[in-house]
């Protein structure tokens, strides 16, 4: 489980750096534990809270799929 949390965190961080406007539209980066850091004029978002939320959703989907199959 912790491995998937790390994978999802890395994916969200990289994807956030590439396409920040998509994340703004779906709400990633605006939860309580999401940190915004401004470095050299660029804004870096560390989505800790969003990562926990998305990993919980992925876990629930995996559990449903496992029970169905």
C-alpha positions as CSV (number, residue, x, y, z in Angstrom):
1,X,0.0,0.0,0.0
2,X,2.7,2.5,0.9
3,X,4.4,1.8,-2.4
4,X,1.3,2.9,-4.3
5,X,1.1,6.0,-2.1
6,X,4.6,6.9,-3.2
7,X,3.9,6.1,-6.9
8,X,0.8,8.3,-6.8
9,X,2.6,11.1,-5.0
10,X,5.5,11.1,-7.6
11,X,3.0,11.0,-10.5
12,X,1.0,13.9,-9.1
13,X,4.1,15.9,-8.5
14,X,5.5,15.4,-12.0
15,X,2.1,15.9,-13.7
16,X,1.5,19.0,-11.6
17,X,4.8,20.5,-12.9
18,X,3.8,19.8,-16.5
19,X,0.2,20.8,-16.5
20,X,-0.8,23.0,-13.6
21,X,-3.9,24.4,-15.2
22,X,-5.5,21.0,-15.4
23,X,-5.0,20.5,-11.7
24,X,-6.5,23.9,-10.9
25,X,-9.6,22.8,-12.8
26,X,-10.0,19.5,-10.9
27,X,-9.1,20.9,-7.5
28,X,-5.7,19.3,-6.8
29,X,-3.5,21.6,-4.8
30,X,-6.2,23.3,-2.8
31,X,-6.7,20.8,0.1
32,X,-5.6,21.5,3.6
33,X,-2.2,19.7,3.5
34,X,-1.2,20.8,0.0
35,X,1.7,23.2,0.1
36,X,2.5,25.9,-2.4
37,X,6.1,27.1,-2.5
38,X,7.3,30.0,-4.7
39,X,10.9,29.5,-5.9
40,X,12.6,31.8,-8.4
41,X,9.3,33.2,-9.6
42,X,7.8,29.7,-10.2
43,X,5.1,28.2,-8.0
44,X,5.7,24.6,-6.9
45,X,2.7,22.7,-5.5
46,X,3.4,19.7,-3.2
47,X,0.1,17.9,-3.1
48,X,0.3,15.9,0.1
49,X,-3.4,16.1,1.0
50,X,-4.4,15.5,-2.6
51,X,-2.2,12.5,-2.8
52,X,-3.8,10.9,0.3
53,X,-7.2,11.6,-1.2
54,X,-6.4,10.2,-4.6
55,X,-4.7,7.1,-3.2
56,X,-7.7,6.4,-1.1
57,X,-9.9,6.6,-4.2
58,X,-7.6,4.4,-6.1
59,X,-7.6,1.9,-3.2
60,X,-11.4,1.8,-3.1
61,X,-11.6,1.3,-6.9
62,X,-9.0,-1.6,-6.6
63,X,-11.0,-3.2,-3.8
64,X,-14.2,-3.0,-5.8
65,X,-12.6,-4.5,-8.9
66,X,-11.0,-7.2,-6.8
67,X,-14.4,-8.2,-5.3
68,X,-16.1,-8.2,-8.6
69,X,-13.5,-10.3,-10.4
